[in-house]
Structures are given as structure tokens and as C-alpha cells.
Amino acid sequence: MDKEFILSQFETIEKKVEKLIAICKSLEKTNLELRNKIGKLEEDLQSKVLTENSYTEERTLIRSKIDNLLVKLKQVENIGEN
């Protein structure tokens, strides 16, 4: 084989390898960005879950207080009927 042909082939391979390296670096950067975005979304979701749990607890407490007040009103109503 001709020496220039071999050198040309090596240059072609080198350019392809450099292109692959650039693609890998780009994909690594994208991967990191996506992992960071996932982390942020998980934090947001956890915050919303905590808020929803707090809301549910508050709602349960309010419901309990209302039920207690209704029982007391019923007792007062029953006393008034006697």
C-alpha cells in the first residue's frame, strides 16, 4: 500500500475518533443536565407531597373539630328536648 494512502486513512480515523469524543462529551453534558433536572423535579415532588400531607392532616383535624361540635350541638338539642 501507498504510504500516503495509509496516512490518509489514519487521518480519517483520527477525525472520526475526534468526532466521537465530541459527541460523547456533548452526551455527558446533556446527561448531567438531565440528572440535575430529575433531581430538581424530585425535590419539587417531595415538597408537594409534604404540602399535600400537611393539607390532609389539617383537613382531618378540621373535620374532627366539626364533628365534635356537631356532637355537642346534638347533645344541647337533646337536653333542650327533655
HTML snippet that shows the backbone in 3Dmol.js (N, CA, C, O; Angstrom):
<script src="https://3Dmol.org/build/3Dmol-min.js"></script>
<div id="view" style="width:600px;height:400px;position:relative"></div>
<script>
const pdb = `
ATOM      1  N   MET A   1       0.830  -1.188   0.000  1.00  0.00           N
ATOM      2  CA  MET A   1       0.000   0.000   0.000  1.00  0.00           C
ATOM      3  C   MET A   1       0.867   1.241   0.000  1.00  0.00           C
ATOM      4  O   MET A   1       2.004   1.248   0.471  1.00  0.00           O
ATOM      5  N   ASP A   2       0.298   2.252  -0.531  1.00  0.00           N
ATOM      6  CA  ASP A   2       0.976   3.542  -0.630  1.00  0.00           C
ATOM      7  C   ASP A   2       1.024   4.209   0.745  1.00  0.00           C
ATOM      8  O   ASP A   2       0.033   4.195   1.475  1.00  0.00           O
ATOM      9  N   LYS A   3       2.166   4.791   1.098  1.00  0.00           N
ATOM     10  CA  LYS A   3       2.341   5.455   2.395  1.00  0.00           C
ATOM     11  C   LYS A   3       1.335   6.587   2.580  1.00  0.00           C
ATOM     12  O   LYS A   3       0.774   6.731   3.667  1.00  0.00           O
ATOM     13  N   GLU A   4       1.098   7.381   1.563  1.00  0.00           N
ATOM     14  CA  GLU A   4       0.145   8.489   1.646  1.00  0.00           C
ATOM     15  C   GLU A   4      -1.275   7.987   1.873  1.00  0.00           C
ATOM     16  O   GLU A   4      -2.049   8.611   2.598  1.00  0.00           O
ATOM     17  N   PHE A   5      -1.608   6.881   1.266  1.00  0.00           N
ATOM     18  CA  PHE A   5      -2.941   6.292   1.447  1.00  0.00           C
ATOM     19  C   PHE A   5      -3.136   5.867   2.905  1.00  0.00           C
ATOM     20  O   PHE A   5      -4.190   6.097   3.496  1.00  0.00           O
ATOM     21  N   ILE A   6      -2.111   5.250   3.464  1.00  0.00           N
ATOM     22  CA  ILE A   6      -2.185   4.817   4.867  1.00  0.00           C
ATOM     23  C   ILE A   6      -2.312   6.023   5.791  1.00  0.00           C
ATOM     24  O   ILE A   6      -3.121   6.023   6.719  1.00  0.00           O
ATOM     25  N   LEU A   7      -1.504   7.052   5.528  1.00  0.00           N
ATOM     26  CA  LEU A   7      -1.597   8.273   6.344  1.00  0.00           C
ATOM     27  C   LEU A   7      -2.973   8.912   6.207  1.00  0.00           C
ATOM     28  O   LEU A   7      -3.527   9.414   7.185  1.00  0.00           O
ATOM     29  N   SER A   8      -3.512   8.895   5.021  1.00  0.00           N
ATOM     30  CA  SER A   8      -4.849   9.437   4.787  1.00  0.00           C
ATOM     31  C   SER A   8      -5.901   8.659   5.577  1.00  0.00           C
ATOM     32  O   SER A   8      -6.826   9.241   6.144  1.00  0.00           O
ATOM     33  N   GLN A   9      -5.746   7.348   5.604  1.00  0.00           N
ATOM     34  CA  GLN A   9      -6.676   6.512   6.362  1.00  0.00           C
ATOM     35  C   GLN A   9      -6.583   6.811   7.858  1.00  0.00           C
ATOM     36  O   GLN A   9      -7.598   6.880   8.551  1.00  0.00           O
ATOM     37  N   PHE A  10      -5.354   6.986   8.348  1.00  0.00           N
ATOM     38  CA  PHE A  10      -5.179   7.330   9.755  1.00  0.00           C
ATOM     39  C   PHE A  10      -5.813   8.686  10.075  1.00  0.00           C
ATOM     40  O   PHE A  10      -6.437   8.845  11.124  1.00  0.00           O
ATOM     41  N   GLU A  11      -5.659   9.648   9.192  1.00  0.00           N
ATOM     42  CA  GLU A  11      -6.273  10.965   9.387  1.00  0.00           C
ATOM     43  C   GLU A  11      -7.795  10.842   9.427  1.00  0.00           C
ATOM     44  O   GLU A  11      -8.455  11.461  10.261  1.00  0.00           O
ATOM     45  N   THR A  12      -8.333  10.053   8.534  1.00  0.00           N
ATOM     46  CA  THR A  12      -9.780   9.845   8.506  1.00  0.00           C
ATOM     47  C   THR A  12     -10.247   9.218   9.817  1.00  0.00           C
ATOM     48  O   THR A  12     -11.242   9.642  10.407  1.00  0.00           O
ATOM     49  N   ILE A  13      -9.518   8.210  10.256  1.00  0.00           N
ATOM     50  CA  ILE A  13      -9.870   7.545  11.522  1.00  0.00           C
ATOM     51  C   ILE A  13      -9.747   8.524  12.685  1.00  0.00           C
ATOM     52  O   ILE A  13     -10.605   8.566  13.567  1.00  0.00           O
ATOM     53  N   GLU A  14      -8.675   9.306  12.677  1.00  0.00           N
ATOM     54  CA  GLU A  14      -8.461  10.281  13.752  1.00  0.00           C
ATOM     55  C   GLU A  14      -9.601  11.299  13.805  1.00  0.00           C
ATOM     56  O   GLU A  14     -10.076  11.645  14.887  1.00  0.00           O
ATOM     57  N   LYS A  15     -10.036  11.775  12.644  1.00  0.00           N
ATOM     58  CA  LYS A  15     -11.141  12.732  12.598  1.00  0.00           C
ATOM     59  C   LYS A  15     -12.432  12.101  13.121  1.00  0.00           C
ATOM     60  O   LYS A  15     -13.201  12.750  13.830  1.00  0.00           O
ATOM     61  N   LYS A  16     -12.665  10.842  12.772  1.00  0.00           N
ATOM     62  CA  LYS A  16     -13.864  10.152  13.250  1.00  0.00           C
ATOM     63  C   LYS A  16     -13.813   9.945  14.760  1.00  0.00           C
ATOM     64  O   LYS A  16     -14.825  10.086  15.447  1.00  0.00           O
ATOM     65  N   VAL A  17     -12.641   9.613  15.269  1.00  0.00           N
ATOM     66  CA  VAL A  17     -12.471   9.432  16.716  1.00  0.00           C
ATOM     67  C   VAL A  17     -12.709  10.766  17.426  1.00  0.00           C
ATOM     68  O   VAL A  17     -13.408  10.811  18.438  1.00  0.00           O
ATOM     69  N   GLU A  18     -12.138  11.843  16.905  1.00  0.00           N
ATOM     70  CA  GLU A  18     -12.348  13.170  17.498  1.00  0.00           C
ATOM     71  C   GLU A  18     -13.834  13.529  17.497  1.00  0.00           C
ATOM     72  O   GLU A  18     -14.346  14.089  18.466  1.00  0.00           O
ATOM     73  N   LYS A  19     -14.519  13.202  16.404  1.00  0.00           N
ATOM     74  CA  LYS A  19     -15.951  13.480  16.310  1.00  0.00           C
ATOM     75  C   LYS A  19     -16.724  12.669  17.355  1.00  0.00           C
ATOM     76  O   LYS A  19     -17.645  13.179  17.991  1.00  0.00           O
ATOM     77  N   LEU A  20     -16.338  11.404  17.521  1.00  0.00           N
ATOM     78  CA  LEU A  20     -16.984  10.560  18.524  1.00  0.00           C
ATOM     79  C   LEU A  20     -16.737  11.082  19.938  1.00  0.00           C
ATOM     80  O   LEU A  20     -17.633  11.056  20.781  1.00  0.00           O
ATOM     81  N   ILE A  21     -15.521  11.554  20.190  1.00  0.00           N
ATOM     82  CA  ILE A  21     -15.192  12.123  21.502  1.00  0.00           C
ATOM     83  C   ILE A  21     -16.055  13.357  21.762  1.00  0.00           C
ATOM     84  O   ILE A  21     -16.581  13.530  22.861  1.00  0.00           O
ATOM     85  N   ALA A  22     -16.198  14.211  20.753  1.00  0.00           N
ATOM     86  CA  ALA A  22     -17.023  15.409  20.898  1.00  0.00           C
ATOM     87  C   ALA A  22     -18.480  15.027  21.175  1.00  0.00           C
ATOM     88  O   ALA A  22     -19.140  15.640  22.014  1.00  0.00           O
ATOM     89  N   ILE A  23     -18.968  14.020  20.473  1.00  0.00           N
ATOM     90  CA  ILE A  23     -20.344  13.555  20.691  1.00  0.00           C
ATOM     91  C   ILE A  23     -20.494  13.016  22.111  1.00  0.00           C
ATOM     92  O   ILE A  23     -21.486  13.304  22.781  1.00  0.00           O
ATOM     93  N   CYS A  24     -19.525  12.243  22.570  1.00  0.00           N
ATOM     94  CA  CYS A  24     -19.572  11.693  23.931  1.00  0.00           C
ATOM     95  C   CYS A  24     -19.593  12.805  24.976  1.00  0.00           C
ATOM     96  O   CYS A  24     -20.362  12.748  25.935  1.00  0.00           O
ATOM     97  N   LYS A  25     -18.750  13.809  24.788  1.00  0.00           N
ATOM     98  CA  LYS A  25     -18.718  14.937  25.729  1.00  0.00           C
ATOM     99  C   LYS A  25     -20.066  15.663  25.738  1.00  0.00           C
ATOM    100  O   LYS A  25     -20.572  16.043  26.794  1.00  0.00           O
ATOM    101  N   SER A  26     -20.629  15.847  24.561  1.00  0.00           N
ATOM    102  CA  SER A  26     -21.928  16.503  24.459  1.00  0.00           C
ATOM    103  C   SER A  26     -23.009  15.679  25.160  1.00  0.00           C
ATOM    104  O   SER A  26     -23.862  16.223  25.862  1.00  0.00           O
ATOM    105  N   LEU A  27     -22.962  14.372  24.962  1.00  0.00           N
ATOM    106  CA  LEU A  27     -23.946  13.496  25.605  1.00  0.00           C
ATOM    107  C   LEU A  27     -23.757  13.462  27.122  1.00  0.00           C
ATOM    108  O   LEU A  27     -24.734  13.400  27.868  1.00  0.00           O
ATOM    109  N   GLU A  28     -22.502  13.503  27.578  1.00  0.00           N
ATOM    110  CA  GLU A  28     -22.242  13.562  29.010  1.00  0.00           C
ATOM    111  C   GLU A  28     -22.811  14.841  29.616  1.00  0.00           C
ATOM    112  O   GLU A  28     -23.397  14.824  30.698  1.00  0.00           O
ATOM    113  N   LYS A  29     -22.629  15.948  28.900  1.00  0.00           N
ATOM    114  CA  LYS A  29     -23.165  17.226  29.377  1.00  0.00           C
ATOM    115  C   LYS A  29     -24.688  17.173  29.433  1.00  0.00           C
ATOM    116  O   LYS A  29     -25.290  17.606  30.416  1.00  0.00           O
ATOM    117  N   THR A  30     -25.307  16.647  28.392  1.00  0.00           N
ATOM    118  CA  THR A  30     -26.765  16.522  28.360  1.00  0.00           C
ATOM    119  C   THR A  30     -27.246  15.603  29.478  1.00  0.00           C
ATOM    120  O   THR A  30     -28.246  15.881  30.139  1.00  0.00           O
ATOM    121  N   ASN A  31     -26.524  14.513  29.680  1.00  0.00           N
ATOM    122  CA  ASN A  31     -26.874  13.564  30.735  1.00  0.00           C
ATOM    123  C   ASN A  31     -26.820  14.237  32.100  1.00  0.00           C
ATOM    124  O   ASN A  31     -27.722  14.051  32.917  1.00  0.00           O
ATOM    125  N   LEU A  32     -25.784  15.008  32.353  1.00  0.00           N
ATOM    126  CA  LEU A  32     -25.653  15.724  33.619  1.00  0.00           C
ATOM    127  C   LEU A  32     -26.807  16.710  33.796  1.00  0.00           C
ATOM    128  O   LEU A  32     -27.398  16.795  34.873  1.00  0.00           O
ATOM    129  N   GLU A  33     -27.121  17.451  32.742  1.00  0.00           N
ATOM    130  CA  GLU A  33     -28.233  18.410  32.811  1.00  0.00           C
ATOM    131  C   GLU A  33     -29.547  17.691  33.127  1.00  0.00           C
ATOM    132  O   GLU A  33     -30.346  18.166  33.934  1.00  0.00           O
ATOM    133  N   LEU A  34     -29.759  16.552  32.486  1.00  0.00           N
ATOM    134  CA  LEU A  34     -30.993  15.795  32.731  1.00  0.00           C
ATOM    135  C   LEU A  34     -31.028  15.233  34.153  1.00  0.00           C
ATOM    136  O   LEU A  34     -32.077  15.223  34.796  1.00  0.00           O
ATOM    137  N   ARG A  35     -29.872  14.766  34.639  1.00  0.00           N
ATOM    138  CA  ARG A  35     -29.825  14.267  36.020  1.00  0.00           C
ATOM    139  C   ARG A  35     -30.123  15.392  37.012  1.00  0.00           C
ATOM    140  O   ARG A  35     -30.826  15.182  38.001  1.00  0.00           O
ATOM    141  N   ASN A  36     -29.593  16.575  36.749  1.00  0.00           N
ATOM    142  CA  ASN A  36     -29.878  17.722  37.611  1.00  0.00           C
ATOM    143  C   ASN A  36     -31.358  18.087  37.560  1.00  0.00           C
ATOM    144  O   ASN A  36     -31.969  18.404  38.581  1.00  0.00           O
ATOM    145  N   LYS A  37     -31.916  18.037  36.368  1.00  0.00           N
ATOM    146  CA  LYS A  37     -33.341  18.343  36.219  1.00  0.00           C
ATOM    147  C   LYS A  37     -34.197  17.315  36.959  1.00  0.00           C
ATOM    148  O   LYS A  37     -35.187  17.670  37.598  1.00  0.00           O
ATOM    149  N   ILE A  38     -33.813  16.051  36.870  1.00  0.00           N
ATOM    150  CA  ILE A  38     -34.535  14.998  37.588  1.00  0.00           C
ATOM    151  C   ILE A  38     -34.449  15.254  39.092  1.00  0.00           C
ATOM    152  O   ILE A  38     -35.446  15.135  39.805  1.00  0.00           O
ATOM    153  N   GLY A  39     -33.263  15.603  39.568  1.00  0.00           N
ATOM    154  CA  GLY A  39     -33.090  15.909  40.994  1.00  0.00           C
ATOM    155  C   GLY A  39     -33.988  17.048  41.437  1.00  0.00           C
ATOM    156  O   GLY A  39     -34.616  16.976  42.493  1.00  0.00           O
ATOM    157  N   LYS A  40     -34.048  18.091  40.638  1.00  0.00           N
ATOM    158  CA  LYS A  40     -34.907  19.239  40.969  1.00  0.00           C
ATOM    159  C   LYS A  40     -36.370  18.834  40.964  1.00  0.00           C
ATOM    160  O   LYS A  40     -37.127  19.216  41.857  1.00  0.00           O
ATOM    161  N   LEU A  41     -36.771  18.061  39.962  1.00  0.00           N
ATOM    162  CA  LEU A  41     -38.158  17.612  39.895  1.00  0.00           C
ATOM    163  C   LEU A  41     -38.506  16.711  41.080  1.00  0.00           C
ATOM    164  O   LEU A  41     -39.613  16.785  41.613  1.00  0.00           O
ATOM    165  N   GLU A  42     -37.567  15.867  41.491  1.00  0.00           N
ATOM    166  CA  GLU A  42     -37.806  15.016  42.662  1.00  0.00           C
ATOM    167  C   GLU A  42     -37.956  15.856  43.928  1.00  0.00           C
ATOM    168  O   GLU A  42     -38.804  15.565  44.772  1.00  0.00           O
ATOM    169  N   GLU A  43     -37.132  16.895  44.062  1.00  0.00           N
ATOM    170  CA  GLU A  43     -37.250  17.805  45.209  1.00  0.00           C
ATOM    171  C   GLU A  43     -38.607  18.505  45.191  1.00  0.00           C
ATOM    172  O   GLU A  43     -39.278  18.597  46.218  1.00  0.00           O
ATOM    173  N   ASP A  44     -39.005  18.997  44.019  1.00  0.00           N
ATOM    174  CA  ASP A  44     -40.300  19.667  43.898  1.00  0.00           C
ATOM    175  C   ASP A  44     -41.437  18.715  44.244  1.00  0.00           C
ATOM    176  O   ASP A  44     -42.378  19.087  44.945  1.00  0.00           O
ATOM    177  N   LEU A  45     -41.344  17.490  43.751  1.00  0.00           N
ATOM    178  CA  LEU A  45     -42.375  16.498  44.028  1.00  0.00           C
ATOM    179  C   LEU A  45     -42.444  16.200  45.524  1.00  0.00           C
ATOM    180  O   LEU A  45     -43.531  16.129  46.098  1.00  0.00           O
ATOM    181  N   GLN A  46     -41.285  16.026  46.150  1.00  0.00           N
ATOM    182  CA  GLN A  46     -41.257  15.760  47.593  1.00  0.00           C
ATOM    183  C   GLN A  46     -41.875  16.917  48.361  1.00  0.00           C
ATOM    184  O   GLN A  46     -42.620  16.699  49.317  1.00  0.00           O
ATOM    185  N   SER A  47     -41.577  18.128  47.959  1.00  0.00           N
ATOM    186  CA  SER A  47     -42.155  19.300  48.606  1.00  0.00           C
ATOM    187  C   SER A  47     -43.678  19.303  48.462  1.00  0.00           C
ATOM    188  O   SER A  47     -44.399  19.605  49.412  1.00  0.00           O
ATOM    189  N   LYS A  48     -44.153  18.966  47.273  1.00  0.00           N
ATOM    190  CA  LYS A  48     -45.594  18.935  47.043  1.00  0.00           C
ATOM    191  C   LYS A  48     -46.264  17.816  47.835  1.00  0.00           C
ATOM    192  O   LYS A  48     -47.383  17.981  48.321  1.00  0.00           O
ATOM    193  N   VAL A  49     -45.587  16.687  47.965  1.00  0.00           N
ATOM    194  CA  VAL A  49     -46.128  15.582  48.759  1.00  0.00           C
ATOM    195  C   VAL A  49     -46.245  16.014  50.223  1.00  0.00           C
ATOM    196  O   VAL A  49     -47.257  15.754  50.875  1.00  0.00           O
ATOM    197  N   LEU A  50     -45.202  16.675  50.732  1.00  0.00           N
ATOM    198  CA  LEU A  50     -45.244  17.156  52.116  1.00  0.00           C
ATOM    199  C   LEU A  50     -46.362  18.172  52.313  1.00  0.00           C
ATOM    200  O   LEU A  50     -47.067  18.145  53.322  1.00  0.00           O
ATOM    201  N   THR A  51     -46.517  19.062  51.347  1.00  0.00           N
ATOM    202  CA  THR A  51     -47.587  20.057  51.422  1.00  0.00           C
ATOM    203  C   THR A  51     -48.952  19.378  51.403  1.00  0.00           C
ATOM    204  O   THR A  51     -49.844  19.742  52.170  1.00  0.00           O
ATOM    205  N   GLU A  52     -49.110  18.395  50.529  1.00  0.00           N
ATOM    206  CA  GLU A  52     -50.379  17.672  50.442  1.00  0.00           C
ATOM    207  C   GLU A  52     -50.656  16.910  51.740  1.00  0.00           C
ATOM    208  O   GLU A  52     -51.792  16.887  52.214  1.00  0.00           O
ATOM    209  N   ASN A  53     -49.632  16.293  52.311  1.00  0.00           N
ATOM    210  CA  ASN A  53     -49.810  15.582  53.584  1.00  0.00           C
ATOM    211  C   ASN A  53     -50.216  16.546  54.689  1.00  0.00           C
ATOM    212  O   ASN A  53     -51.087  16.241  55.504  1.00  0.00           O
ATOM    213  N   SER A  54     -49.586  17.699  54.707  1.00  0.00           N
ATOM    214  CA  SER A  54     -49.925  18.717  55.699  1.00  0.00           C
ATOM    215  C   SER A  54     -51.374  19.173  55.517  1.00  0.00           C
ATOM    216  O   SER A  54     -52.109  19.335  56.491  1.00  0.00           O
ATOM    217  N   TYR A  55     -51.772  19.375  54.277  1.00  0.00           N
ATOM    218  CA  TYR A  55     -53.137  19.779  53.965  1.00  0.00           C
ATOM    219  C   TYR A  55     -54.126  18.699  54.417  1.00  0.00           C
ATOM    220  O   TYR A  55     -55.177  19.010  54.978  1.00  0.00           O
ATOM    221  N   THR A  56     -53.787  17.439  54.172  1.00  0.00           N
ATOM    222  CA  THR A  56     -54.661  16.336  54.557  1.00  0.00           C
ATOM    223  C   THR A  56     -54.801  16.266  56.074  1.00  0.00           C
ATOM    224  O   THR A  56     -55.897  16.063  56.597  1.00  0.00           O
ATOM    225  N   GLU A  57     -53.675  16.436  56.779  1.00  0.00           N
ATOM    226  CA  GLU A  57     -53.723  16.435  58.240  1.00  0.00           C
ATOM    227  C   GLU A  57     -54.590  17.589  58.755  1.00  0.00           C
ATOM    228  O   GLU A  57     -55.400  17.408  59.665  1.00  0.00           O
ATOM    229  N   GLU A  58     -54.413  18.763  58.170  1.00  0.00           N
ATOM    230  CA  GLU A  58     -55.189  19.927  58.577  1.00  0.00           C
ATOM    231  C   GLU A  58     -56.678  19.694  58.317  1.00  0.00           C
ATOM    232  O   GLU A  58     -57.523  20.016  59.153  1.00  0.00           O
ATOM    233  N   ARG A  59     -56.981  19.139  57.164  1.00  0.00           N
ATOM    234  CA  ARG A  59     -58.367  18.855  56.804  1.00  0.00           C
ATOM    235  C   ARG A  59     -58.983  17.829  57.768  1.00  0.00           C
ATOM    236  O   ARG A  59     -60.137  17.970  58.174  1.00  0.00           O
ATOM    237  N   THR A  60     -58.215  16.811  58.128  1.00  0.00           N
ATOM    238  CA  THR A  60     -58.688  15.801  59.074  1.00  0.00           C
ATOM    239  C   THR A  60     -58.950  16.434  60.434  1.00  0.00           C
ATOM    240  O   THR A  60     -59.958  16.142  61.077  1.00  0.00           O
ATOM    241  N   LEU A  61     -58.044  17.297  60.867  1.00  0.00           N
ATOM    242  CA  LEU A  61     -58.214  17.984  62.147  1.00  0.00           C
ATOM    243  C   LEU A  61     -59.471  18.850  62.129  1.00  0.00           C
ATOM    244  O   LEU A  61     -60.256  18.833  63.077  1.00  0.00           O
ATOM    245  N   ILE A  62     -59.657  19.597  61.061  1.00  0.00           N
ATOM    246  CA  ILE A  62     -60.839  20.461  60.944  1.00  0.00           C
ATOM    247  C   ILE A  62     -62.102  19.619  60.937  1.00  0.00           C
ATOM    248  O   ILE A  62     -63.086  19.955  61.596  1.00  0.00           O
ATOM    249  N   ARG A  63     -62.072  18.510  60.180  1.00  0.00           N
ATOM    250  CA  ARG A  63     -63.233  17.616  60.120  1.00  0.00           C
ATOM    251  C   ARG A  63     -63.563  17.066  61.510  1.00  0.00           C
ATOM    252  O   ARG A  63     -64.732  16.972  61.883  1.00  0.00           O
ATOM    253  N   SER A  64     -62.531  16.706  62.268  1.00  0.00           N
ATOM    254  CA  SER A  64     -62.708  16.187  63.617  1.00  0.00           C
ATOM    255  C   SER A  64     -63.341  17.236  64.527  1.00  0.00           C
ATOM    256  O   SER A  64     -64.251  16.934  65.299  1.00  0.00           O
ATOM    257  N   LYS A  65     -62.853  18.462  64.429  1.00  0.00           N
ATOM    258  CA  LYS A  65     -63.405  19.542  65.257  1.00  0.00           C
ATOM    259  C   LYS A  65     -64.875  19.810  64.899  1.00  0.00           C
ATOM    260  O   LYS A  65     -65.710  20.023  65.777  1.00  0.00           O
ATOM    261  N   ILE A  66     -65.168  19.796  63.607  1.00  0.00           N
ATOM    262  CA  ILE A  66     -66.560  19.997  63.170  1.00  0.00           C
ATOM    263  C   ILE A  66     -67.445  18.876  63.700  1.00  0.00           C
ATOM    264  O   ILE A  66     -68.542  19.129  64.198  1.00  0.00           O
ATOM    265  N   ASP A  67     -66.972  17.646  63.593  1.00  0.00           N
ATOM    266  CA  ASP A  67     -67.741  16.506  64.101  1.00  0.00           C
ATOM    267  C   ASP A  67     -67.983  16.636  65.598  1.00  0.00           C
ATOM    268  O   ASP A  67     -69.087  16.376  66.077  1.00  0.00           O
ATOM    269  N   ASN A  68     -66.945  17.042  66.343  1.00  0.00           N
ATOM    270  CA  ASN A  68     -67.106  17.246  67.791  1.00  0.00           C
ATOM    271  C   ASN A  68     -68.129  18.334  68.085  1.00  0.00           C
ATOM    272  O   ASN A  68     -68.951  18.194  68.991  1.00  0.00           O
ATOM    273  N   LEU A  69     -68.075  19.421  67.317  1.00  0.00           N
ATOM    274  CA  LEU A  69     -69.052  20.497  67.519  1.00  0.00           C
ATOM    275  C   LEU A  69     -70.471  20.016  67.198  1.00  0.00           C
ATOM    276  O   LEU A  69     -71.420  20.378  67.893  1.00  0.00           O
ATOM    277  N   LEU A  70     -70.615  19.218  66.168  1.00  0.00           N
ATOM    278  CA  LEU A  70     -71.937  18.681  65.825  1.00  0.00           C
ATOM    279  C   LEU A  70     -72.458  17.760  66.924  1.00  0.00           C
ATOM    280  O   LEU A  70     -73.652  17.765  67.223  1.00  0.00           O
ATOM    281  N   VAL A  71     -71.569  16.972  67.527  1.00  0.00           N
ATOM    282  CA  VAL A  71     -71.971  16.106  68.642  1.00  0.00           C
ATOM    283  C   VAL A  71     -72.427  16.961  69.815  1.00  0.00           C
ATOM    284  O   VAL A  71     -73.448  16.668  70.436  1.00  0.00           O
ATOM    285  N   LYS A  72     -71.681  18.012  70.123  1.00  0.00           N
ATOM    286  CA  LYS A  72     -72.065  18.898  71.229  1.00  0.00           C
ATOM    287  C   LYS A  72     -73.395  19.578  70.944  1.00  0.00           C
ATOM    288  O   LYS A  72     -74.236  19.697  71.835  1.00  0.00           O
ATOM    289  N   LEU A  73     -73.591  20.028  69.695  1.00  0.00           N
ATOM    290  CA  LEU A  73     -74.863  20.650  69.337  1.00  0.00           C
ATOM    291  C   LEU A  73     -76.017  19.654  69.484  1.00  0.00           C
ATOM    292  O   LEU A  73     -77.107  20.010  69.933  1.00  0.00           O
ATOM    293  N   LYS A  74     -75.762  18.418  69.103  1.00  0.00           N
ATOM    294  CA  LYS A  74     -76.777  17.367  69.223  1.00  0.00           C
ATOM    295  C   LYS A  74     -77.106  17.124  70.687  1.00  0.00           C
ATOM    296  O   LYS A  74     -78.266  16.916  71.044  1.00  0.00           O
ATOM    297  N   GLN A  75     -76.068  17.150  71.544  1.00  0.00           N
ATOM    298  CA  GLN A  75     -76.290  16.957  72.971  1.00  0.00           C
ATOM    299  C   GLN A  75     -77.114  18.103  73.532  1.00  0.00           C
ATOM    300  O   GLN A  75     -78.023  17.878  74.331  1.00  0.00           O
ATOM    301  N   VAL A  76     -76.806  19.342  73.120  1.00  0.00           N
ATOM    302  CA  VAL A  76     -77.555  20.508  73.598  1.00  0.00           C
ATOM    303  C   VAL A  76     -78.991  20.405  73.090  1.00  0.00           C
ATOM    304  O   VAL A  76     -79.931  20.725  73.818  1.00  0.00           O
ATOM    305  N   GLU A  77     -79.157  19.976  71.892  1.00  0.00           N
ATOM    306  CA  GLU A  77     -80.501  19.811  71.312  1.00  0.00           C
ATOM    307  C   GLU A  77     -81.300  18.772  72.092  1.00  0.00           C
ATOM    308  O   GLU A  77     -82.489  18.958  72.353  1.00  0.00           O
ATOM    309  N   ASN A  78     -80.639  17.680  72.460  1.00  0.00           N
ATOM    310  CA  ASN A  78     -81.309  16.624  73.215  1.00  0.00           C
ATOM    311  C   ASN A  78     -81.656  17.093  74.617  1.00  0.00           C
ATOM    312  O   ASN A  78     -82.699  16.711  75.147  1.00  0.00           O
ATOM    313  N   ILE A  79     -80.802  17.919  75.239  1.00  0.00           N
ATOM    314  CA  ILE A  79     -81.080  18.461  76.579  1.00  0.00           C
ATOM    315  C   ILE A  79     -82.293  19.391  76.489  1.00  0.00           C
ATOM    316  O   ILE A  79     -83.148  19.387  77.376  1.00  0.00           O
ATOM    317  N   GLY A  80     -82.366  20.173  75.437  1.00  0.00           N
ATOM    318  CA  GLY A  80     -83.476  21.116  75.282  1.00  0.00           C
ATOM    319  C   GLY A  80     -84.786  20.402  75.055  1.00  0.00           C
ATOM    320  O   GLY A  80     -85.838  20.951  75.382  1.00  0.00           O
ATOM    321  N   GLU A  81     -84.768  19.224  74.518  1.00  0.00           N
ATOM    322  CA  GLU A  81     -85.999  18.473  74.252  1.00  0.00           C
ATOM    323  C   GLU A  81     -86.521  17.813  75.506  1.00  0.00           C
ATOM    324  O   GLU A  81     -87.706  17.485  75.572  1.00  0.00           O
ATOM    325  N   ASN A  82     -85.683  17.607  76.502  1.00  0.00           N
ATOM    326  CA  ASN A  82     -86.105  16.921  77.734  1.00  0.00           C
ATOM    327  C   ASN A  82     -86.749  17.840  78.679  1.00  0.00           C
ATOM    328  O   ASN A  82     -87.161  17.423  79.762  1.00  0.00           O
TER     329      ASN A  82
END
`;
const viewer = $3Dmol.createViewer("view");
viewer.addModel(pdb, "pdb");
viewer.setStyle({}, {cartoon: {color: "spectrum"}});
viewer.zoomTo();
viewer.render();
</script>
